[in-house]
Amino acid sequence: MSPIELESCPNCRYTLIERSTYCPYCGTQLTHPLWKKMGAWILLILIGYGLVRCHVRMLDGF
C-alpha cells in the first residue's frame, strides 16, 4: 500500500487534505482553469496537424 501524499499550498504552506482549485486558508489559485487546459490541448492539436500537413506537402514536392 502506498502512502497518501498530501499537497501543500506554495504560498502559505497550508496542508491540503483534499485536492481543490483554491487554498482554503489564503485563497491562492492552485490549478489552472479548465478553459486554459482545453485551449492548450487545442493549440497542440492544431500545431501537430499543421506539421503533418506541411510534411505531406513536402513529400509531394509542392
C-alpha positions as CSV (number, residue, x, y, z in Angstrom):
1,M,0.0,0.0,0.0
2,S,1.4,3.4,-1.0
3,P,1.3,6.3,1.5
4,I,-1.1,9.1,0.7
5,E,0.7,12.2,-0.5
6,L,-0.7,15.4,0.9
7,E,-0.3,18.6,-1.1
8,S,0.6,21.9,0.4
9,C,-0.1,25.4,-0.7
10,P,3.0,27.0,-2.3
11,N,2.1,30.4,-0.9
12,C,1.3,29.7,2.8
13,R,2.4,26.0,3.2
14,Y,-1.1,25.0,4.4
15,T,-1.5,21.2,4.1
16,L,-4.5,20.4,1.9
17,I,-6.4,17.3,2.9
18,E,-8.3,17.0,-0.4
19,R,-7.5,18.4,-3.9
20,S,-9.0,21.8,-4.6
21,T,-8.7,24.7,-7.0
22,Y,-8.0,27.4,-4.4
23,C,-6.3,27.2,-1.0
24,P,-8.9,27.4,1.8
25,Y,-6.5,29.3,4.1
26,C,-5.1,32.1,1.9
27,G,-7.2,31.8,-1.3
28,T,-4.3,31.3,-3.7
29,Q,-5.2,29.6,-7.0
30,L,-3.6,26.1,-7.1
31,T,-4.7,24.8,-10.5
32,H,-5.3,26.3,-14.0
33,P,-8.9,26.8,-15.1
34,L,-10.4,24.2,-17.4
35,W,-10.6,26.6,-20.3
36,K,-6.9,27.2,-20.3
37,K,-6.2,23.4,-20.2
38,M,-8.6,22.9,-23.1
39,G,-7.1,25.8,-25.1
40,A,-3.6,24.4,-24.6
41,W,-4.7,21.0,-26.0
42,I,-6.5,22.5,-29.0
43,L,-3.4,24.6,-29.7
44,L,-1.2,21.5,-29.6
45,I,-3.5,19.6,-31.9
46,L,-3.6,22.4,-34.4
47,I,0.2,22.7,-34.4
48,G,0.5,18.9,-34.9
49,Y,-2.0,19.0,-37.7
50,G,0.0,21.8,-39.4
51,L,3.3,20.0,-39.1
52,V,1.8,16.8,-40.6
53,R,0.2,18.7,-43.4
54,C,3.4,20.6,-44.1
55,H,5.4,17.3,-44.2
56,V,2.9,15.7,-46.6
57,R,3.2,18.7,-48.9
58,M,7.0,18.5,-48.8
59,L,6.8,14.8,-49.8
60,D,4.6,15.6,-52.8
61,G,7.1,18.2,-53.9
62,F,4.7,21.2,-53.6
